[in-house]
Amino acid sequence: MSSRAKLKSGQSPHAEPAGAALWSRPGFLVRRLHQIHAAMFAEECGAFNITPVQYGLMTILLEQPGLDQISLGSELGIDRTNVADVLVRLEVRGLVRRQVSRADRRMKLASLTNEGETLTRRMESHMKRAQERLMTPLGESDRATFLKLLGRLVDANNEWSRAPLRMD
């Protein structure tokens, strides 16, 4: 019987002894939930050919145009090398433009192009569908609690990340 069928029947999906150890590990569950969300995002947003990380970066630039690589990495929680790679891919597609900072010629500032802004806004409803699908099994109260607890865990453990989020 599949996990989905067990959930529908009310039986615990992890009642089998072979998987019991994994189902008690938060790291396993967080990783598995991330895999599930990535699949849902791909299903809902696949036609746009944009990854969740690319969409996150585009969302930040929509709200805060003109950020440098280090600031983008701090906002998104990825290192500056990965930010650079994502920016190059988006720039090649004409979704992002980068220009040298007037204040510091060593720094490039990124902004969405008009096409990038349009795509980011067009994707929003698709991204929201993926989020909604992920949260559907939870009632409103549980959703709020789940998000609050996730936020607390991220905040309390942020310093352990290879690319900590800016939390101000």
C-alpha positions, 0 to 999 in steps of 0.5 A: 500500500502506498503512503498516499493510500495509507494516509487516505485510509487513516493508517500512518504511512511510516508504520512499517518497521523498515522506514520507522527510523527515517520517519523520526529524523527531521533532516530526512523529512525536510529533505523529502519535503523539499524534493516533493515541493521541487516536483510540484514547482516543476509541474506548475512552473515547468513551462517557464523553464525557471528553477525555484532558485532562479525564481527566488532570485527574480522575486528578490530583484523585483522587490529590490532592484540593483542588488550586488551578488553578495547581497543577493546571496544573503537574501536568498541563502546561497553563496555568491558563486551560485548567485553568479551562475544563476545571474549568468543564466538569467542574463543570457535569457534576457531576464536580468541585466547587470551593470557596474556600480558607480560607487564601486567599479568592482561590483556589478548590480543586478536588475530585472529587465522588462521581460524579467519583470513580466515573467516573474509576475506571470509566474506568481500564480503558478508558484502559488499553486505549487505552494498551495498544493504542498500545504493542502494536507494542513488546515489553516491553523496547522499551516500557520503553526507549520510556517511559524515553526519552520521560520523558528528553525531557520532563524535559530540554525541560520548561522550553521548554513554555508550561506546564511540568510540576512535576517534583518 
